[in-house]
Amino acid sequence: MNLKLYERIEMKKIFLFACLMLLGSQLFGDDKVYRLRLASTWEATTPVLGAAAEDFKNYAESLSGGRLQIRIDTPSKHKASFGVFDFVKSGQYDLGYTSLYYYKGKDAKTMLWTAVPFGMTTDEQHAWYYYGGGRELNDKMFAQYGMKTFLMGSTGMQMGGWFKKEINSVADLQGLKFRIPGLGGEVMSKLGATINTVPTGELFMALEMGTIDAVEWVSPVYDMPLGFHKVAKYYYTGWQEPMGDCQLLVNQKALEKLPADLQAILEAAARLAGENFQNKGFYENARIWAELKAQFPDVQVRDFPADVIVALKKATNEILDEEAAKDPMFKEILDSQRAFLKIGREWNKISTVAYINNVSGIAGESAANPISVGSSGTTNPDSASSENHSAASDSNATDGKNLGATNRPAQ
């Protein structure tokens, strides 16, 4: 039985509980309406991410028979994309839809719940979260902030960025003007890159004019509307965010005012909306990448060379170990994640990775290689096969004309 099936079984249990509680409330006349306010980090028009909050609202209101009523405020209303954590903590909002690593400056542990370079993939992280003790650690951590969090989808694997020149060795990172946020930026900085902060609306011009040499964003559905592919022809595979979890933050006092069935419905609605977000994101990434290959065949996908990957991983572990030495709870969470990653990754290698590599040689299958070679031609550690990638390499690319929506996610 795979993880997706386990998750569906778990979700059915939550639904069953919520339905039973709802039936009980109707039988005993509990028809009080609870009105909650939700602050989102993203505008409703943001590709994929923006629809998740509305999905959550619709699921929660429907499953509760209208006893939950949720108002969504986006940044155009509350004026603070990255203020959601404080909004929910203070009780200004009952709920928040955001990604926890945005609040690394408040608490370094928050990044462990969204993405860690060289960390777990979405399936690995969610397996650990629901069945490997992650949820209990999350509850323990956020109790100090008067909050509870529920998973609400993931971006999945993120790409390593758009580069105007190839990266052939660690030496090529020296002085590289790179827009990359978070822990990935700290890691690149340790290897000599100059990390630039550029407003979203100015990124394309900065890349075109040479203010920056490279930019890391998310994945095709988010990247293509920004036009990076028009001025930077090397699209590098990822290492910095092997997943990108989003969360529903819930003020603990607001949660405790709700009957048990409505508490369960909030989580069920978050998980359903999150599943929609993940599935739609995968679909749109595949669709838009196929369109880009047809329209811009000169774009080339590259993997970072082995010496770069080794250096990036070493720098990542140094930063994580430094944080763990300062904060016992950071260490507790990190140790738990690393312990599960050891066994989770071994299973992934002989299942998903093996399958993709095995079928890639069959006639009619596109070449597929999740762990492959860098532009130096040196195989990366733990590689199952080696290959460089070109946008023109797949003759089955579609001839689509629309490279995604025009709105941008906060990052």
N, C-alpha and C positions, 0 to 999 in steps of 0.2 A: 504494500500500500504506500503510495508516494505522498509527499508533503501536501500537495494540492488537495488530495482526497482527505487527508487528516484535517486540513483547514476547513473543508466543506462540512465534514462531520461535526467539527467543533462549532461552526457557524449554525448548523441545524439545531444543535443543542441550545444555543443562545436563543434562536428563534422560537423553539418549542417552549423554553422557559418564559420568554416574553409573551408569547401567545396565551399561555396558561395564566400568567399574571394579569394580562389584559382581560381575559374572560372572567377572572375572579373579580376584577375591579368593576366590570360591567354588571355582574351579578349582585354585587354589594353596593352599587350606586356610586362608586368613586369616579366621577366624571369631571373633576376639577381640571381646568386648563392651566398648564405651566408655560409661561412665556420666557424664552431664553434669547440672549443676544450673543451673536458670534462675530468675532473679528477675524478677518482673513488677511494673510500676508499678500495674497495675489488678487488682482482684479478678476472679475468674472470673465473677461475677454481673453485672459491668458490661455494660450493653447493647453489643452488637456487639464492642467492643474486648476484652472479657473472653474471648470464645470464640477469639480469634486465637491465643493462646498454646497452647491445647489442640489446635487445628488443626495448628499447627506441630509439636508433639510427635508427633501421630499420623502426619503425613506423613513426618517424619524417621525414625521407628521403622519405618514400613512400607517406605519406599524403601530403607532399609538392611538389610532382612531381619532386623531385630531387633538388629543390631550397635550401633546407637545406642539408648541408653535415657536418657530425659530426665525429670528430676523438676522440677516447677514449684512455686515458692514465691511466694505472693501477699503483699500487705502484711499480711494477718492473721497471717502466719508470720514474715516478715522485719522487719516494723514500720517500713519506711521507703520509702514510695511514690517519693520523689525521691532515694533513695540508690542507685538501680540503677547509675548511672554509676560511682560509687566501688566498688560491689560487684564489678563486672566488671574495673575497672582494677586493683584489688588482688588479684584472683584468688579472692576469697571465693566468688564465683559464676563459672561458666564462661561463662554466657550471660545476657543481659538483654533484656527486651522493654519498650521505653519510647519516649518521644518526646524527641528531643535538645534541643529548645528549653527544656526544664525546667532545663537546666544552663547557661543563659546567664550566671549569676553566676560560674561557674567559667571559662567561656570564651565570649565573645560570639559567636564563630564558630558555636557549636552551633545558634543560631537559624536560620542560613542553610540548614540541612538539614531544617527542619520547616516553617516558614512565615515569610514576610516580607510586611508590609503592601504592597499594590500590586505584589506580586511575581507569580510564575508560578502558573498553575493546576496541578493534578495532572498532566495530560498534558504540559504544557510542561516542568514540573520533571523528570519522569521521562525525557522525551526528552533533555533536557540531561544528566541524570545518567548515563544509559546510553550515549549516543552523542556528547555534546558536551563531554566532559572532566570532568564532575562526579565520576564515580566515582574517577578518578585523583586529583583534588584531595581527595576524602574519605579515600582511603587515605593520602595524604601527611599530612593533618591528624591522623588518629587513630593513626598509627604512633607519634607522640610520647607517646601515652597507653597504648601496649601493647595496642591494640584494633583490631579490624576491625569495620565495620558493614555490614549488609545491609538494604536496604529491606524493610519488612514492612507495606505497606498505607498508606492515606491516608484521612482523614475526608472528603476533598473540600472543596468550598467551605463555609465557615462563615458563619453569619449575624452581623449587626452588633450584635445585642442587643435586649433588651426594654426599652422606655421608657414611663414613665407619662405623659410629655408629648411632643408633637411637637418636633422640632428643625427650626427654620425658617431659622436662620442660625448663623454661627460664634459670635455673641453668646450664643446659647442654651447654649453649652457652658461659659460662665463660671460656676464654682461648682457645676456639675453633679456630684452625688455618684454616681460610676460605679464599678461593680465590673468591671474589665477587666484581665487579667494581661498580662505580657510587654511586648514592644515596642509593641503596640497601646496599652497603658496609658501608656507613656512618651510616645507621640505625643499622646494625648488630654490628658495633663498639660500638655504644651507649649502647648496651645490653651486652657488655663484650667480644665479639669475637675479635680475632686478625686477622686483614685483611692483607693478603699477596699478593704481586704483583709477579706473576710468568710468564715468557714468555710463549706464547702458546705452543711452541715446547717442553717445559719442564714440562707441566702440568701433564701428565700421570706419569712420573717418580716421580714428587714431591708427587703426591697422593699415589703412590705405596710405596715410601720410608718413608712416614710419615712426610715429610716436611710440607705438608698441610693435614688437616683432611677431608676437603670437598671442592668441586668446583662447582660454578654455571657457566653455559655456556648459552645455549639457549633452544634447544628442540631436539628431537631424530635425525632429519636429520643432525644437526650440531654436536650433542654430540657423537653419536655412532662411527664415524670415529676416534675420539680421544681415544676411548677404556676405558672410565671411568667405564663402567659397569663391567669390568673385575676385578676391585679392590675395588669398592665401591658398595655395594648391595642395598643401600637405595636411592631411587630416589624420592625426595620430590616435591610436587606440588607447584606452584608458588604463589607469592604475590608481588614480587618486580617489575615485568614487565608484567602487564596484557595485554600489547600490545608492539609493537616495531616498530614505524613508521620510514620509511626512506624518504628522501627528495631529490628533484632535486633543487639545488641552482643555481640561475641565476644572473649573474652580471647585475645590472640595466642599466648601459650604453650600454652594449651589447644587452640587450633586447630592448631598445628604438631604436636601429638602425634597428630593424626588422620591416617589414610591419605588420599590425594588424593580418592578416591571419596566418603568421608564428609564431607570439606570441601565438595565440590560439592553433596552432598545437603543439607547445612545451608542453603546458599543457595537451592537449589531449593525446599526446604520453606518457607523464609521467604517466598519470592515467591508460592508457591501459597496459603499462609495469608493473605498480604497481599491477594491478588486476591479471595479469599472475603470478607475484611473489607470491602474497598471496595464490592463488589457488594451485599453484604447491607446495608451502610450506606445506599447509594443507595435500595435497595428500601424499607427501613424509614423513611427520611426521607419518601419519596413517600407511603407508606401512612399514616403518622401525620399528616402535614400534611393529607392529604385528610380524615381523621377530625376533625382539629381544626377545619377549615373548616366542617364540617357541625355540629359541636357548639358552636362559639364563633364565630358569624358576625360578631361585633362586633370581632374581632381584625383589625387592618389592617396590611398590609405597606407599609413606606415606604422610599424611597431617600433618603439624605442629600442635601440641596441641593448645587448645584454649587459654591457658595463654600466649603462645609464640606469637600467632597471635595478641592478644590484646596488648601485649607489643610492638610488631613490628609496629603496627598501631599508637600507642601513640607516639613512637619515630619518626615515619615518619611525623606526624602532627606537632610535635615540631620543626623539622628541616625546614619544609615548612613554618611554621608561622614565624620563625626567618628570613628566606629569605624575606618573604613578608613585614616584618617590616622595612627592609633595602631598599627595592626597590618598589616604588609605582606601577610600571608597572608589576612587578612580582605578586604583590597582585591583580592587575586588571585581569590578565590572570587566576591566581589561583582561584579567587572568581567566575569568569565566568565558569570555569570548574567544580567547586564544585556545583554550582547552577544547572547546567545541569545534573550532575551525580545523584543528588537527584531524579530527575524525570526519567532519563534514566534507572537507576538501578531498579526502581520500575517496569517499563515496562518489563525489562529483566526478572525479577523474575517471573512474571505471564505469560510470553510467552516462551522464550527459555529455561530457567532453569526449569520451570514447565513441559514443554514438555519432556525434557530429563529425569527428575525424574519420570514422570508418565509412560513413556514407558519402563523404566528400569526393571519393574517387569513383563513385558509380556514375555511369553515363547519364546525363540529364540533371545531375545534382550540381549546384553552384559550389565552388571551392569554399570550404569553411574551415576556419582555424582560429579558435579563441585564444590560443597561446602560441604566438608564432615569431617570425624573425624580424629583426630590426633592419634598418637600411644598411647597416654594416655587413649584413649577411651572416651574423653570428646568432646562433639559436639561443633564445632566452631560457633561463632556468626553468625546469619542469616542463619544457615544451614537449608536446606530443607530436608535432610536425612543424615544418617551417615554410614560410611563404610571405612574400610582399603582396600587397593588394592594390589594384587599380580600379578606378571607377568605371573604366571601359572594359573590364575583364569579363563581365557577365552579359552575354548576348541576349538574355531574357529581360533586360531592363525595360521598364515601361516608358511610354512616351508622354507621361503626364505633363501638364503645363503649370500647375499651381504648386509651388514649393512651400505650402503651409500657410498658416495665418500670420498676421502682422503684429500681434501683441507679444509681449515678452515676459518671461517669468522673472521674479526677483531672484537675485543670486549674489 
